[in-house]
Amino acid sequence: MAKTSKNTKERKAWNRITYHERCTIEMRYCTDKKSVSSIARELKRPTSAVSREIDGKPRVGIGKYSADRSQKKADENCEKQGRKPKLIYEPLKKYVIEKLKIGWSPEQIEGRLLEDYLLDETMRISYEAIYQYVYDQVYRGGNGSVKPGCEDLRKYLPRRHTRRQKKGLRKAQKMERNNLLPSIEARPKEVDEKVVVGHWEGDTIVSRKSTARVKSINERVSGVVFFGRTPNGTTNACDKVIIDRLKSIPSPYRKTLTQDRGTENFGYLAVEQALDMSCFFAHPYCSHERGANENTNGLFRRYFPKGTDFETITDEEVARVEHLINSRPRKRHGFKTPYEVFYELTGVALDS
C-alpha cells in the first residue's frame, strides 16, 4: 500500500478562535507566563494564529491581553463582514422601485438622484447596488423562485435578464471599445442609396444540429447571393468562403462588405487584403442594417429549415438552392432575376 505523503494529509478546516480559547490564552499568557508556541500546542492551533490574537499586547499592566476585550472586538468585526442589505432606507427604496416600473434604467436612477436630492446624502445608491437588490429578491441570484414577501423586478430592467450575466465585455464589445472594428457609420453614403453595384452584405447561418455552418454573401443592388458551407464557425473557415466566392467577381464590383459583429467575422483584415475591398460592421442588435441579407437567409431557410444538420447536406445541394434564389424573379426589379440585373449593370454573367 502506498504511503501517504505529508502534503496530501487532510488538514483541519479553518475556524475562528472561540471565547473559551481566548480565556485559555489569557490565563496561560498573563498568569502562567507560558510562551506563545506552548499555548498554540495546547490549543492545537498554529503559532501564528495565537501570535496574531495576542497582537503584541503585554502580559501585565495597561493594555494587557484580555479575553473579554478581544471577544468584543471579534464580534464587532463579524457584524461588519458579508454583503450588506440594499435599499433599507424606505424613501430611497420607494423612489428606485417607482422609477424602475416606469422604464428607467438603474444607471438613470443613480444619476437622477443627484438632481432630485442634491443635498440629501441618504438618497444615494449606485446602479450596481440596484442590480444587486433586484436579483437578491430571487433565490440563487435569479435562477430560482421569488423569495417570500419580495417582488420580482427583473422584468423592469433594460435587458430583462432572468439572472446576472457574467461581468466583463464580450470579445466583440472589447474590440468595439478599442475601435478595432470599422463601424457602419464610416461606410460610404452611396451604399445606402442602392445605386452603385459592388456593395455586399454577409452573414453566417447556423444550425443547432452541427458545428457546420453556411456563409451567405449578397450584393445589395442586384440581390445576387452566394452561399458556401463551412466545417465550423472559425474565422479562417468563414473568411475562406468569402474570398473563394468573391474573387471571381471583377474588382470594380468588390467595394465594401458589411457583416455583423460575430467573432467569426473578426478576420476582416485578411478579407480586405485578399479582395481589395473595405469591410464594415453593423451596430450590435441591428440586423435591419443588413436587411437584404436577412431576407435572403429567410429564402435559404425555405429549403433548409431550422434544425437542418448542415453536415448532412452537400455542396451541390447548396449550389442548387443558390441558383434557384438567384434565378427567382423579383418585384423590385420589374420581375427580372438577380442574375439578369447583375448582368445588365456589370456585363458579368453569373448564371453560365
C-alpha positions, 0 to 999 in steps of 0.5 A: 500500500502506498504511503501517504505523503505529508502534503496530501494529509487532510488538514483541519478546516479553518475556524475562528478562535472561540471565547473559551480559547481566548480565556485559555490564552489569557490565563496561560499568557498573563498568569502562567507566563507560558510562551506563545508556541506552548499555548498554540500546542495546547490549543492545537492551533498554529503559532501564528494564529495565537501570535496574531490574537495576542497582537503584541499586547503585554502580559501585565499592566495597561493594555494587557491581553484580555479575553473579554476585550478581544471577544468584543472586538471579534464580534464587532468585526463579524457584524461588519463582514458579508454583503450588506442589505440594499435599499433599507432606507424606505424613501430611497427604496420607494423612489428606485422601485417607482422609477424602475416600473416606469422604464428607467434604467438603474444607471438613470436612477443613480444619476437622477438622484443627484438632481432630485436630492442634491443635498440629501446624502441618504438618497444615494445608491449606485446602479450596481447596488440596484442590480444587486437588490433586484436579483437578491429578491430571487433565490440563487441570484435569479435562477430560482423562485421569488423569495417570500414577501419580495417582488420580482423586478427583473422584468423592469430592467433594460435587458430583462435578464432572468439572472446576472450575466457574467461581468466583463465585455464580450470579445466583440464589445472589447474590440468595439471599445478599442475601435478595432472594428470599422463601424457602419457609420464610416461606410460610404453614403452611396451604399445606402442609396442602392445605386452603385453595384459592388456593395455586399452584405454577409452573414453566417447561418447556423444550425443547432444540429452541427458545428457546420455552418453556411456563409451567405454573401449578397450584393445589395443592388442586384440581390445576387447571393452566394452561399458556401458551407463551412466545417465550423464557425472559425474565422479562417473557415468563414473568411475562406468562403468569402474570398473563394466566392468573391474573387471571381467577381471583377474588382470594380464590383468588390467595394465594401462588405458589411457583416455583423459583429460575430467573432467569426467575422473578426478576420476582416483584415485578411478579407480586405487584403485578399479582395481589395475591398473595405469591410464594415460592421453593423451596430450590435442588435441591428440586423435591419442594417443588413436587411437584404441579407436577412431576407435572403437567409429567410429564402435559404431557410425555405429549403433548409429549415431550422434544425437542418444538420448542415453536415448532412447536406452537400455542396451541390445541394447548396449550389442548387438552392443558390441558383434557384434564389438567384434565378427567382424573379423579383418585384423590385426589379420589374420581375427580372432575376438577380442574375439578369440585373447583375448582368445588365449593370456589370456585363458579368454573367453569373448564371453560365 
